[in-house]
Each structure stands twice: as structure tokens, then as C-alpha cells.
Amino acid sequence: MTDHLTAWANCAESRAENGVAKRAIPGAGASLVRVVVPAGVSASRHSHEHEQFVQVVSGSGLLETEQGRKPFSAGSVFHFPAGVWHAATFETETVLIETNLAA
């Protein structure tokens, strides 16, 4: 049975070599992921097979897409349809909430 109320601290954390930490809540048609990105980390150009929304909770950086390079900060929201490439550079420690829709 799925908990109807949880806290991010109760979700298992995975940590990549570059220090990016993720905690995920899986669902039947989507997943919610809390991502903490250290300052100075870059995400190279990539795309996903699924649609993705990303809310910037705190932090700042530069987002690059086919539409150009744009600065982002707390309150920004990204929307990437399936297959659309994107890249980012994180100037400060940044907290993101990703909503990943099932492909």
C-alpha cells in the first residue's frame, strides 16, 4: 500500500559521484524526484524518453535548450517534452523537484 503522506527524509537517497543527491517517490503513471545539485555541477546535453517538468525550489544556474541559454532561479519551471534535449549549469547549490511522466 502506498503511503498517502510521506516526507522526503523518509525516501531512500542515492548520490552520484559528482555529489548530486536524489530521493524518489514512484507512482503508477509518474514519479516525483527531489534533486539536490551542488554548486558548479553541469548536466551535459541529454534527453529523456518521457515528458518531464522540473520546478526550481532554490538555487540558480543556466538552462540550455534549442531555444537558447537562459538563467533560472527559485520559482522557475522547466518543461521538456519527450525527446527534447537540454543541458544545465548550476551556479549555486540547487534544489529541484522533477515530475517524470510515464513514457
One Martini backbone bead per residue (centre of mass of N, CA, C, O) as a GRO file, in nm:
protein
  103
    1MET     BB    1   0.098   0.035   0.021
    2THR     BB    2   0.052   0.368  -0.014
    3ASP     BB    3   0.150   0.651   0.105
    4HIS     BB    4  -0.022   0.960   0.160
    5LEU     BB    5   0.218   1.033   0.363
    6THR     BB    6   0.532   1.205   0.337
    7ALA     BB    7   0.891   1.233   0.343
    8TRP     BB    8   1.189   1.285   0.207
    9ALA     BB    9   1.351   1.156   0.451
   10ASN     BB   10   1.199   0.863   0.390
   11CYS     BB   11   1.369   0.854   0.138
   12ALA     BB   12   1.584   0.721  -0.051
   13GLU     BB   13   1.927   0.787  -0.116
   14SER     BB   14   2.107   0.901  -0.395
   15ARG     BB   15   2.464   0.923  -0.500
   16ALA     BB   16   2.674   1.076  -0.694
   17GLU     BB   17   2.999   1.156  -0.768
   18ASN     BB   18   2.908   1.479  -0.800
   19GLY     BB   19   2.673   1.497  -0.550
   20VAL     BB   20   2.410   1.410  -0.651
   21ALA     BB   21   2.086   1.407  -0.500
   22LYS     BB   22   1.826   1.147  -0.462
   23ARG     BB   23   1.460   1.139  -0.426
   24ALA     BB   24   1.190   0.899  -0.460
   25ILE     BB   25   0.844   0.886  -0.594
   26PRO     BB   26   0.656   0.640  -0.701
   27GLY     BB   27   0.428   0.576  -0.972
   28ALA     BB   28   0.215   0.468  -1.216
   29GLY     BB   29   0.253   0.755  -1.418
   30ALA     BB   30   0.465   0.874  -1.205
   31SER     BB   31   0.738   1.078  -1.080
   32LEU     BB   32   0.903   1.197  -0.786
   33VAL     BB   33   1.195   1.423  -0.762
   34ARG     BB   34   1.458   1.497  -0.547
   35VAL     BB   35   1.713   1.746  -0.619
   36VAL     BB   36   2.064   1.787  -0.534
   37VAL     BB   37   2.285   2.045  -0.651
   38PRO     BB   38   2.587   2.135  -0.672
   39ALA     BB   39   2.799   2.364  -0.711
   40GLY     BB   40   2.933   2.348  -1.051
   41VAL     BB   41   2.745   2.168  -1.189
   42SER     BB   42   2.696   1.969  -1.488
   43ALA     BB   43   2.458   1.906  -1.752
   44SER     BB   44   2.458   1.749  -2.017
   45ARG     BB   45   2.341   1.678  -2.302
   46HIS     BB   46   1.994   1.566  -2.301
   47SER     BB   47   1.738   1.306  -2.290
   48HIS     BB   48   1.401   1.177  -2.284
   49GLU     BB   49   1.132   0.943  -2.315
   50HIS     BB   50   1.002   1.150  -2.123
   51GLU     BB   51   0.817   1.361  -1.965
   52GLN     BB   52   0.918   1.688  -1.808
   53PHE     BB   53   0.915   1.844  -1.489
   54VAL     BB   54   1.072   2.145  -1.335
   55GLN     BB   55   1.132   2.265  -1.010
   56VAL     BB   56   1.265   2.551  -0.858
   57VAL     BB   57   1.334   2.600  -0.524
   58SER     BB   58   1.656   2.644  -0.535
   59GLY     BB   59   1.871   2.848  -0.688
   60SER     BB   60   2.113   2.854  -0.976
   61GLY     BB   61   2.140   2.911  -1.346
   62LEU     BB   62   2.177   2.740  -1.667
   63LEU     BB   63   1.975   2.695  -1.950
   64GLU     BB   64   1.980   2.459  -2.228
   65THR     BB   65   1.837   2.491  -2.556
   66GLU     BB   66   1.702   2.541  -2.864
   67GLN     BB   67   1.624   2.841  -2.732
   68GLY     BB   68   1.876   2.857  -2.552
   69ARG     BB   69   2.009   3.065  -2.299
   70LYS     BB   70   1.893   3.054  -1.951
   71PRO     BB   71   1.815   3.178  -1.662
   72PHE     BB   72   1.779   3.046  -1.324
   73SER     BB   73   1.544   3.016  -1.043
   74ALA     BB   74   1.351   3.047  -0.807
   75GLY     BB   75   1.035   2.946  -0.965
   76SER     BB   76   1.118   2.788  -1.186
   77VAL     BB   77   1.004   2.617  -1.495
   78PHE     BB   78   1.031   2.315  -1.658
   79HIS     BB   79   0.970   2.184  -2.005
   80PHE     BB   80   0.999   1.842  -2.135
   81PRO     BB   81   0.956   1.682  -2.390
   82ALA     BB   82   0.994   1.415  -2.542
   83GLY     BB   83   1.329   1.425  -2.679
   84VAL     BB   84   1.431   1.688  -2.549
   85TRP     BB   85   1.694   1.879  -2.523
   86HIS     BB   86   1.927   1.937  -2.239
   87ALA     BB   87   2.103   2.179  -2.026
   88ALA     BB   88   2.319   2.246  -1.727
   89THR     BB   89   2.417   2.505  -1.492
   90PHE     BB   90   2.529   2.528  -1.150
   91GLU     BB   91   2.601   2.798  -0.942
   92THR     BB   92   2.429   2.680  -0.714
   93GLU     BB   93   2.278   2.533  -0.493
   94THR     BB   94   2.019   2.297  -0.602
   95VAL     BB   95   1.662   2.260  -0.589
   96LEU     BB   96   1.464   1.993  -0.721
   97ILE     BB   97   1.146   1.908  -0.889
   98GLU     BB   98   1.051   1.614  -1.041
   99THR     BB   99   0.832   1.528  -1.317
  100ASN     BB  100   0.779   1.196  -1.434
  101LEU     BB  101   0.644   1.063  -1.711
  102ALA     BB  102   0.522   0.817  -1.861
  103ALA     BB  103   0.608   0.663  -2.174
   0.00000   0.00000   0.00000
